[in-house]
Amino acid sequence: MKVLKLVLIIAGVVLIVLGLYNAFVPQEVLDIGPLEVSAKEGLSNQTLGMIGLGVLALVAGAYLKNRR
């Protein structure tokens, strides 16, 4: 159970960080010579889902009890 708890906590943190990264870091779309166009995607359904699953995994890992 300790391994599952650790995996859930790590997966939760990684999902939250990746979701926040995708939401707030502009992605380069087009780069032609001196012209550079970037787009900020914002909070899409996929990003919100990733953050939600990360929070759920983090909470599950934090409250998982050890069985003997």
C-alpha positions, 0 to 999 in steps of 0.5 A, spaced: 500 500 500 505 504 501 507 504 493 500 505 491 500 511 496 506 514 493 504 513 486 498 516 487 501 522 490 506 523 484 501 522 479 497 527 482 502 532 482 505 531 475 498 531 473 497 538 476 503 541 474 502 539 467 495 542 467 497 548 469 503 548 464 498 547 459 493 552 461 498 558 462 504 557 458 503 560 451 505 555 445 509 557 439 504 556 433 508 559 427 515 562 426 516 565 420 523 569 419 521 575 423 514 574 424 512 569 431 505 568 433 504 564 439 497 562 442 495 562 449 490 556 450 487 557 457 483 553 461 480 548 456 476 542 458 482 537 457 486 542 462 481 542 467 480 534 467 487 533 467 488 538 474 481 535 476 484 528 476 491 530 479 487 533 485 483 527 485 489 522 485 493 527 490 487 526 495 486 519 494 494 518 495 494 522 502 488 519 505 489 512 503 490 507 509 495 502 510 492 495 510 496 489 514 
